[in-house]
Amino acid sequence: MRFLSTNNKNQPVSFYEAVLQGLADDGGLYMPENIPQLSDEFWQGVADLSFKEIAFNAARPFVRDELNDIELQAVIDDAFSFDAPLIPLDDKIYVAELFHGPTLAFKDFGARFMSRVFSAMNNKHEEVAGQKRQQDLKEHDVYILVATSGDTGSAVAHGFLAVPGIKVCLLYPSGKVSKLQEQQLTTVGGNVTAIEVDGTFDDCQKMVKQAFSDVDLRSEITLSSANSINFARLLPQSFYYIYSYAQLKKLTDEKPVFCVPSGNMGNLTGGLLAMQMGMPVDQFIVATNVNDVVPEYLRKGVFTPRPSVRTLSNAMDVGNPSNLDRIRFLFGDSISMARKHLYGSSFNDDQTRDAIQWVHQQTGYVLDPHTAVGYLASEEYRKTTGDEESSIILVSTAHPAKFRDTVESVIGESIAMPKQLQECMEKPKQAIPMNGDYSALRSFLLDHHAKVEAEN
């Protein structure tokens, strides 16, 4: 399968090249030239498949030019050692709990799959990306650059921890992630370096994109990305949509509506990818906090990025979401097609707190702030569209304990701290402070690379 830049459809690359480069040379994001349709037989029997069986069938058409079935199965068996159960909240809303991985966030699915795919392809003794690129990879470490607004950083850090030949650099906005999130991404050590940027997530993301567009830098250092910029991070996000649909199919044959708490729009794009692969779903709810550039785009038909605003649901504090380019690509840049499948709405922090409190009082279920935004959007969708019959699958992105201070103050009860969170809170923070200027990141990477090369 060949992959195209969203900015240029005339220079296709292999899956391996798309994963290694992360971002295309022209600044575009890679997308498959054609999205494969999974068979009718697969969809008819999907309710009887395990998560790993679904992941194998969904991934195989995209990676089979690089990994054979045995290699792909090994990747999946190693990556997905945790479940994503579908929990009924009421008779029409089901919560897809995606936070049972090692860092208690949905990003574990993408980060663990990508790291293992990357390692498997990198270890193959064949020229899958051209002789020069393969030789460069053997001689130099690959630097994984990641901008994170919260959970991505820790998931990538743990996914790539101790992977030979990989150096991970995590850029996060100072003071704009929760204490737990900061501890998770600054206490990993080893081949992982946390960089605390004086700025917003959009500043971090801009710096990463500038690095990928820096031809001179990339001639010195091999760069790749593990944000949802990278297709290997995005692809596995389609797996849990199909798995959630499969679990619901045991209860009803109706098409669900998916509600997706959204920031950089990678999670939403994963769902749209599953739809394009044949998953029976027509409607997605795009749930945002006050950083509502995508709901605004759906209303006005014009995309107007702006600086992000800090909120309780900080992983969604994105004012210029990269994956909107992929969404436009999927819909042929047609706003009418986007509106046909996407319903957007946004909510503020007071409404988010009210939703956490209400759901806990009514059901005993504890929502994190991101999932609470999704719950609000689900309720608004029902009232606005009059669709009272469809089952809504609410994509829950993080364990509420990761936002313990906020949630406990709202529900008036203590939340048990999972072991992995307690352990990271006891470790010392290790982060390199940096201003939001790209030149600072460039100098750091070159100096770090020179030091590593000298040690080798």
SULWO-V966965 format. One record per residue. N is the residue number from 1. RES is the residue in one letter. OMEGA is omega as a letter, one per 20 degrees, with the letter a starting at -180 (NA if undefined). Layout:
n-><N/N>
res-><RES/RES>
omega-><OMEGA/OMEGA>
This chain:
n-><1/2/3/4/5/6/7/8/9/10/11/12/13/14/15/16/17/18/19/20/21/22/23/24/25/26/27/28/29/30/31/32/33/34/35/36/37/38/39/40/41/42/43/44/45/46/47/48/49/50/51/52/53/54/55/56/57/58/59/60/61/62/63/64/65/66/67/68/69/70/71/72/73/74/75/76/77/78/79/80/81/82/83/84/85/86/87/88/89/90/91/92/93/94/95/96/97/98/99/100/101/102/103/104/105/106/107/108/109/110/111/112/113/114/115/116/117/118/119/120/121/122/123/124/125/126/127/128/129/130/131/132/133/134/135/136/137/138/139/140/141/142/143/144/145/146/147/148/149/150/151/152/153/154/155/156/157/158/159/160/161/162/163/164/165/166/167/168/169/170/171/172/173/174/175/176/177/178/179/180/181/182/183/184/185/186/187/188/189/190/191/192/193/194/195/196/197/198/199/200/201/202/203/204/205/206/207/208/209/210/211/212/213/214/215/216/217/218/219/220/221/222/223/224/225/226/227/228/229/230/231/232/233/234/235/236/237/238/239/240/241/242/243/244/245/246/247/248/249/250/251/252/253/254/255/256/257/258/259/260/261/262/263/264/265/266/267/268/269/270/271/272/273/274/275/276/277/278/279/280/281/282/283/284/285/286/287/288/289/290/291/292/293/294/295/296/297/298/299/300/301/302/303/304/305/306/307/308/309/310/311/312/313/314/315/316/317/318/319/320/321/322/323/324/325/326/327/328/329/330/331/332/333/334/335/336/337/338/339/340/341/342/343/344/345/346/347/348/349/350/351/352/353/354/355/356/357/358/359/360/361/362/363/364/365/366/367/368/369/370/371/372/373/374/375/376/377/378/379/380/381/382/383/384/385/386/387/388/389/390/391/392/393/394/395/396/397/398/399/400/401/402/403/404/405/406/407/408/409/410/411/412/413/414/415/416/417/418/419/420/421/422/423/424/425/426/427/428/429/430/431/432/433/434/435/436/437/438/439/440/441/442/443/444/445/446/447/448/449/450/451/452/453/454/455/456>
res-><M/R/F/L/S/T/N/N/K/N/Q/P/V/S/F/Y/E/A/V/L/Q/G/L/A/D/D/G/G/L/Y/M/P/E/N/I/P/Q/L/S/D/E/F/W/Q/G/V/A/D/L/S/F/K/E/I/A/F/N/A/A/R/P/F/V/R/D/E/L/N/D/I/E/L/Q/A/V/I/D/D/A/F/S/F/D/A/P/L/I/P/L/D/D/K/I/Y/V/A/E/L/F/H/G/P/T/L/A/F/K/D/F/G/A/R/F/M/S/R/V/F/S/A/M/N/N/K/H/E/E/V/A/G/Q/K/R/Q/Q/D/L/K/E/H/D/V/Y/I/L/V/A/T/S/G/D/T/G/S/A/V/A/H/G/F/L/A/V/P/G/I/K/V/C/L/L/Y/P/S/G/K/V/S/K/L/Q/E/Q/Q/L/T/T/V/G/G/N/V/T/A/I/E/V/D/G/T/F/D/D/C/Q/K/M/V/K/Q/A/F/S/D/V/D/L/R/S/E/I/T/L/S/S/A/N/S/I/N/F/A/R/L/L/P/Q/S/F/Y/Y/I/Y/S/Y/A/Q/L/K/K/L/T/D/E/K/P/V/F/C/V/P/S/G/N/M/G/N/L/T/G/G/L/L/A/M/Q/M/G/M/P/V/D/Q/F/I/V/A/T/N/V/N/D/V/V/P/E/Y/L/R/K/G/V/F/T/P/R/P/S/V/R/T/L/S/N/A/M/D/V/G/N/P/S/N/L/D/R/I/R/F/L/F/G/D/S/I/S/M/A/R/K/H/L/Y/G/S/S/F/N/D/D/Q/T/R/D/A/I/Q/W/V/H/Q/Q/T/G/Y/V/L/D/P/H/T/A/V/G/Y/L/A/S/E/E/Y/R/K/T/T/G/D/E/E/S/S/I/I/L/V/S/T/A/H/P/A/K/F/R/D/T/V/E/S/V/I/G/E/S/I/A/M/P/K/Q/L/Q/E/C/M/E/K/P/K/Q/A/I/P/M/N/G/D/Y/S/A/L/R/S/F/L/L/D/H/H/A/K/V/E/A/E/N>
omega-><r/a/a/r/r/r/a/a/a/a/a/r/r/r/a/r/r/r/a/a/a/r/r/a/a/r/r/r/a/r/r/r/r/r/a/r/r/a/r/r/r/a/r/a/a/a/a/a/r/r/a/r/r/a/a/a/a/a/a/a/a/a/a/r/a/a/r/a/a/r/r/r/r/r/a/a/a/a/a/a/a/a/r/a/r/a/r/r/r/a/a/r/r/a/r/a/a/a/a/r/a/r/r/r/a/a/r/r/a/a/a/r/a/a/a/r/a/a/a/r/a/a/a/a/r/a/a/a/a/a/a/a/r/a/r/a/r/a/a/r/r/r/r/r/a/r/a/r/r/a/a/a/a/r/r/a/a/r/a/a/r/r/a/r/a/r/a/r/a/r/r/a/a/r/a/r/a/r/r/r/r/r/a/a/r/a/a/r/r/a/a/r/r/r/a/a/r/a/a/r/r/r/r/a/r/r/r/r/r/r/a/r/a/a/a/r/a/r/r/a/r/a/r/a/r/r/r/r/a/a/r/r/a/a/a/r/r/a/a/r/a/r/r/r/a/r/r/a/r/a/a/r/a/r/r/r/r/r/a/r/a/r/r/r/r/r/r/a/r/r/r/r/r/r/r/r/r/r/a/r/a/a/r/r/r/a/r/r/a/r/a/a/r/r/r/r/r/r/a/a/r/r/a/r/r/r/a/r/a/r/r/r/a/r/r/a/a/a/r/a/a/a/r/r/r/r/r/r/a/a/r/a/a/r/r/r/r/a/r/a/a/r/a/r/a/a/a/a/r/r/r/r/a/a/r/a/a/a/r/r/a/a/a/a/a/r/r/a/a/r/r/r/r/r/r/r/r/r/r/r/r/a/a/a/a/a/a/a/a/r/r/r/a/a/a/a/a/r/a/r/r/r/a/a/a/a/a/r/a/a/r/r/r/r/r/a/r/a/a/r/r/a/a/r/a/a/r/r/r/a/r/r/a/r/a/a/a/a/r/r/a/r/r/a/a/r/r/a/r/r/r/r/r/r/a/NA>
